[in-house]
Amino acid sequence: MSTAPAPLRELDPFDLPDWLGTGEVTWASRSGLRAGHLVVGMLHPAAHPAADGPVVDCDLLAVDAAYPVPVVGEPDRTRTHQAWHRGEVYLVAREDRLTLAIPGTGFDADLVLDALGRLARAVGASPERYSACLRLGGGPRRTP
């Protein structure tokens, strides 16, 4: 018997660090885009490598993945789709990590950039001040 996923805790963008809205920011993935419904990453000021400056753990979660079990419950899935429809992103805490809940079952570069642009607007920054460093691995192995 499966249990329902724990509800996600919604975050207010104003509770995030101020530097996310005032300077150049880079999001760097720590797992490949093809890894599945969760891409682990972090935000840091673009002028400082992550080791030298502040860091915010920030993951991407594709909420429509449902096999072998749903990733999120129906209320969180609905809130994610509603926010996306309004041109926003649903900001949540998952295991004490900032997480951008995104419609879909996986990620490509365009979707990641769209999500980061929505995050930038949520914290009052211009999307042009955000950049992304993507890892491509994690997909199924293909043989020639």
LOVOSE-379651 format. One record per residue (C-alpha): residue number from 1; z negated, y negated, x. Coordinates in Angstrom, 2 decimals, padded with zeros to 5 digits. Layout:
- NUM, Z, Y, X
...
This chain:
- 1, 000.00, 000.00, 000.00
- 2, 001.05, -003.34, 001.50
- 3, -000.97, -006.50, 001.23
- 4, 000.38, -009.98, 000.62
- 5, 000.77, -012.17, 003.70
- 6, -002.03, -014.67, 004.27
- 7, -001.15, -018.13, 002.94
- 8, -000.03, -020.68, 005.50
- 9, -002.14, -023.81, 006.01
- 10, -000.10, -026.96, 005.44
- 11, -000.36, -029.63, 008.14
- 12, -000.12, -033.39, 007.75
- 13, 002.27, -034.91, 010.32
- 14, -000.23, -037.75, 010.81
- 15, -002.72, -035.21, 012.19
- 16, -000.36, -034.35, 015.06
- 17, -000.66, -036.09, 018.45
- 18, 000.67, -039.66, 018.51
- 19, 002.98, -039.02, 021.48
- 20, 005.19, -036.86, 019.25
- 21, 006.26, -040.03, 017.45
- 22, 006.30, -042.55, 020.28
- 23, 008.25, -041.10, 023.19
- 24, 010.88, -038.64, 024.31
- 25, 009.93, -035.08, 023.35
- 26, 011.33, -031.71, 024.40
- 27, 010.87, -028.49, 022.47
- 28, 011.21, -025.43, 024.71
- 29, 011.53, -021.92, 023.31
- 30, 009.46, -019.18, 024.91
- 31, 011.33, -016.42, 023.11
- 32, 015.03, -015.97, 022.43
- 33, 016.71, -017.27, 019.29
- 34, 017.95, -013.78, 018.53
- 35, 014.45, -012.29, 018.60
- 36, 014.10, -012.35, 014.81
- 37, 012.19, -014.39, 012.27
- 38, 009.79, -016.03, 014.76
- 39, 010.74, -018.14, 017.78
- 40, 007.75, -019.08, 019.92
- 41, 007.92, -022.46, 021.62
- 42, 006.15, -025.62, 022.65
- 43, 006.58, -029.38, 022.52
- 44, 005.95, -031.60, 025.53
- 45, 006.81, -035.14, 026.60
- 46, 010.29, -035.09, 028.11
- 47, 009.12, -037.13, 031.12
- 48, 006.49, -034.53, 032.08
- 49, 007.03, -030.86, 032.70
- 50, 004.77, -028.82, 030.45
- 51, 002.40, -028.04, 033.33
- 52, 001.79, -031.73, 034.06
- 53, 001.31, -033.20, 030.61
- 54, 000.17, -032.60, 027.08
- 55, 001.57, -029.64, 025.20
- 56, 001.66, -028.69, 021.52
- 57, 002.41, -025.06, 020.71
- 58, 005.22, -025.17, 018.15
- 59, 006.94, -022.15, 016.67
- 60, 009.82, -021.70, 014.25
- 61, 009.37, -019.28, 011.35
- 62, 012.25, -018.04, 009.19
- 63, 010.47, -017.48, 005.88
- 64, 013.08, -015.37, 004.08
- 65, 012.74, -012.36, 006.38
- 66, 011.35, -009.58, 004.20
- 67, 011.82, -006.28, 005.98
- 68, 009.76, -004.23, 006.45
- 69, 007.36, -006.63, 004.71
- 70, 007.72, -010.27, 003.61
- 71, 006.90, -012.77, 006.36
- 72, 005.22, -015.19, 003.96
- 73, 004.08, -015.12, 000.36
- 74, 006.21, -016.49, -002.46
- 75, 004.27, -019.80, -002.77
- 76, 004.89, -020.64, 000.91
- 77, 008.51, -019.55, 000.66
- 78, 008.99, -021.84, -002.34
- 79, 007.32, -024.80, -000.57
- 80, 009.54, -024.21, 002.46
- 81, 012.71, -024.28, 000.38
- 82, 011.55, -027.35, -001.59
- 83, 010.83, -029.31, 001.61
- 84, 014.17, -028.31, 003.13
- 85, 016.01, -029.32, -000.03
- 86, 014.41, -032.80, 000.27
- 87, 015.58, -033.11, 003.90
- 88, 012.11, -032.32, 005.27
- 89, 010.49, -029.41, 007.06
- 90, 007.35, -027.61, 005.88
- 91, 004.75, -028.05, 008.66
- 92, 002.11, -025.34, 008.71
- 93, -000.53, -023.79, 010.94
- 94, -000.02, -020.13, 011.75
- 95, -002.65, -018.63, 014.03
- 96, -003.69, -022.19, 014.99
- 97, -000.17, -023.04, 016.14
- 98, 002.04, -025.74, 014.67
- 99, 004.84, -023.89, 012.92
- 100, 008.01, -025.21, 011.33
- 101, 008.68, -023.05, 008.27
- 102, 012.43, -022.85, 007.76
- 103, 014.60, -021.17, 005.10
- 104, 016.56, -018.19, 006.35
- 105, 016.06, -014.93, 008.20
- 106, 016.90, -016.00, 011.76
- 107, 018.00, -018.87, 013.96
- 108, 021.00, -020.37, 015.67
- 109, 021.20, -023.55, 017.76
- 110, 022.31, -025.74, 014.84
- 111, 019.37, -024.67, 012.68
- 112, 016.90, -025.29, 015.52
- 113, 018.29, -028.79, 016.11
- 114, 018.19, -029.55, 012.38
- 115, 014.54, -028.43, 012.18
- 116, 013.54, -030.49, 015.22
- 117, 015.28, -033.54, 013.76
- 118, 013.27, -033.10, 010.58
- 119, 010.06, -032.80, 012.62
- 120, 010.94, -036.00, 014.48
- 121, 011.41, -037.89, 011.21
- 122, 008.13, -036.44, 009.86
- 123, 006.20, -037.99, 012.77
- 124, 008.08, -041.30, 012.57
- 125, 010.40, -040.75, 015.54
- 126, 014.15, -040.94, 015.79
- 127, 015.74, -037.48, 016.12
- 128, 017.64, -038.84, 019.14
- 129, 014.32, -038.87, 021.03
- 130, 013.96, -035.09, 020.70
- 131, 015.71, -032.49, 022.81
- 132, 015.65, -028.70, 022.89
- 133, 015.66, -026.08, 025.62
- 134, 016.76, -022.78, 024.09
- 135, 016.52, -019.19, 025.25
- 136, 019.30, -016.99, 023.99
- 137, 017.95, -013.48, 024.59
- 138, 016.15, -011.16, 022.27
- 139, 019.04, -009.88, 020.22
- 140, 020.18, -006.31, 019.81
- 141, 021.75, -004.77, 022.88
- 142, 025.47, -004.23, 022.67
- 143, 027.37, -001.75, 024.77
- 144, 030.96, -002.39, 025.84
